[in-house]
Amino acid sequence: MLSKRAHLAVILAVLAISGCGGTLIAPDSLVEDAGDDAFVDRLVKACGKLDIGRQPLNYLVQVENGDANIYFIDQTSKLYFGRIDRHGYASNINTFLPGENQPVLNCIFAQLDQVPGR
């Protein structure tokens, strides 16, 4: 039979391995926010006809449901909430969605500049 000290050590080890005691939500997870959704909607209206990667931004957001859509929404959310800066955002987008992205990036940044408090 385990001593009280050994029993406590086993419990602490199980808790440490399971991740209890830390945050249960990934610190980098997408945060749902009406402002974030409104920002993406604003991008579709203002920048939708511009290509990102090899497709129009409005197609990527409204029709595409694969990795490219998920990545774009995730990166754009991080940009909106200030978790990444413009340089990091542009670098990540250009890497994952290669193409002539500067016009759409300029448009996205122009829309970000119009968000109060940004």
Buried (B, 14 or more C-beta within 10 A) or exposed (E): EEEEEEEEEEEEEEEEEEEEEEEEEEEEEBEEEEEBEEBBEBBBEBBBEBBBBEBBBBBBBBEBEEEBBEBBBBBBBBBBBEBBEEEEBBEBBBEBBEEEBEEBBEBBEEBBEEEEEE
